[in-house]
Amino acid sequence: MKFIPGKAPDIPRKLIEAQENDNLLFFCGAGISYPAGLPLFAGLVEKVYEELATDPSEPEKKGN
């Protein structure tokens, strides 16, 4: 697993080994990729609408 030096969480070696041996799966929220310059969830949804060249429906707009 690749970590950013000085910014990585302190994950015990046993967990890293379990993940490397396919015995553990990390679930991370949408914000985990933000430091890499990727959008948060709302930004991702906006980009999908842009790519589809459409606007959200009224119920979708209210979901914000």
ABEGO torsion letter per residue (X at the ends): XBBBBGABBBBBAAAAAAAAAGABBBBBBAAAAAAAGBBBAAAAAAAAAAAAGBBBBAAAAAAX
